[in-house]
Amino acid sequence: MNGKPKILSVDDTPANLMAVRTLLARFDVDVIEARSGNEALAATLDHEFALILLDVSMPDMSGFEVANLLAQEPSTRETPIIFVSATYADEVHRLQGYHSGAVDYITKPLDERVLRSKVQVFLDLYKRGTMLKRALSQLAERNAQLEREVAERRQSEAEVRHLASHDHLTGLPNRRHFMDVLQRAIARSASDGASCALLYFDVDGFKPINDLYGHLVGDEVLLRIAERLRTFCGEDSMAARLGGDEFAIVVDRVADADAAAVYAERVAMCLGRPLTLSSAHERDPLELAVRLSIGIALFPLHGSDCDGLIRAADQAMYAAKRAGNGHGAVFAGRGDAA
């Protein structure tokens, strides 16, 4: 609770306001006074009140009218109102007061003990309500904090999982993730009788790139290749960096060897376009074309499991490298370039 509770005392007679102020002096409260209904309404815009002591008979606006207006506003409809009256103490007007939103009705002249006991009740209720609001606010804040912590933890766990399954330089899936994807592709192919293909390739002459331009340029070459692979691969394929300048692509549901060869040629064309490199410390960006050697193996034609398929694709890649055809592709078990 910020500061003392506030009580609004509304009466068009100064003597009555002074009497209420005197009777409330024993309470640790701030008493705000209003001499008309309009002043009372204005005061509720600037303050939150624990209780309103409202005179019924006032010249510009009756207490009943003020209470009706306060009941229509969300910020004041729950504020307790005690009507104070010297002229409207009959049962009919009491009922009208309750109907207008009053919680109690007392008559003038004010009985000190009655007023103080009633005020004490509503001050206690206000303090408990304020404590409850504070507790609920703290609980909501703590819940929000816990939700943020849970979200941050989930994000951290997702980042750890991503780092564990992806290459730190290129962001492509790493060898561990690649093996899982290849295993699932083989299992699907075995289940539905289709074929899947494995493309194995590296960058010909990658070491001279590092030696001539430096490792920053070499890393950028790998990054640019990874960017193109991400753009090239769709839902039916996945590219991975296996280490160094070695990459692989797993392709689901390949019709036959010729279709795999066409796919490999598209990969070669995609990656064979000159790369624009900004890390060479040249006045103008470096344009560098890379050469690839691609080996292809199909399941189940060239291997019945992951190890067999990888071995066959690796052998085919080195066959392509020995053939010196660069962007060409060689199938496992075949000596002709695709």
C-alpha positions, 0 to 999 in steps of 0.5 A: 500500500502506497501512503495512507488510506484516503477517505473522501468526506462530502458535505456542503456544510463546512461545519459538518466537514470539520466534525467528520475531520475531527472524528477521523483524527484518531485514524491514520488516514488522509481525509480529502474534503469535497463541498459538492457532488461535482467536487466529489466526482473530480476528487475520485479522478485524482485519488483512490479512496478506502471509503466515501462519506457522502451527504445525501442532501446537496444543492447541485447534485444529491448524494444519490446521484453521485453514488449512481455515477460512481457506480457506473465507473470501473475505478469507483464502483467497488469503493464503499459509500456510507450515506450521511443524512439529517433529513432522509433517515426514513426507511424509504430513503435508506432503501434508495441509498442502498439501491444507489450503491451505499454499503451503510446509512448513518444519520446526523448528528453523527454518533462518534462511536458509530462512525468510528466503528464503521470507518474502522471496519472499512479501513480494515477491509481496504487494508486487507484488499490492498494486501491481497492486490499486492500479493496477487501482483507479486504472484503475477510478476513471479509467474511472469518471471518464471515463464521468462526463465522457462522460455530462456531455459528452453531456448538455451536447451534448443541452442545446445541441441542445435550446437550438438547437431550442427556445424559451428562454422556453417550452421549445416547439420554435422556428421552426427545429425547427418548419420541420423538423417541417413539412417531414417532415409534408409529405413523409409526406403526399405519400408516403401521399396523406394531408393534414396541417394547419398552425394559425397563431395569436397572442394578440389584444391581447398588447401591452396585456397587457404595457403594463398588467401588465408583461413578467413577466405577459406572459411568464407568459401565454406560459408558461401557453399553452405548458404547455397546448399541451404537454398538448393535443398528442399523438403526431400533432401538435406545437406551436411558438413562432415568436416573440413571441406567435405559435404554430403547430401541425402536425397529421399525417393530417387527414381533411379541412377540417372535421376541421381546423376541429374540431381548431382549435376544440378548441385555442381551447377549451383556450387560451381558459380563464382563465389563473391568473397569479402574477407580477402582484404582486397580493394574489390571483393574476390571472385573465386570459382571452386571445383567439386568432386562428387560421388553418388551411391544409391540404396540399396544398389550400392549399400544396404546400411549407412556404413556401406552407403558412405563407403561406396559414395566416398569411393565414388568421390575419389574416383571422380577426383582421379578422373579429374572431371571436377564438376562431374559425378561418378556412381559407385561401382561404375567407371563412367562419369555421369 
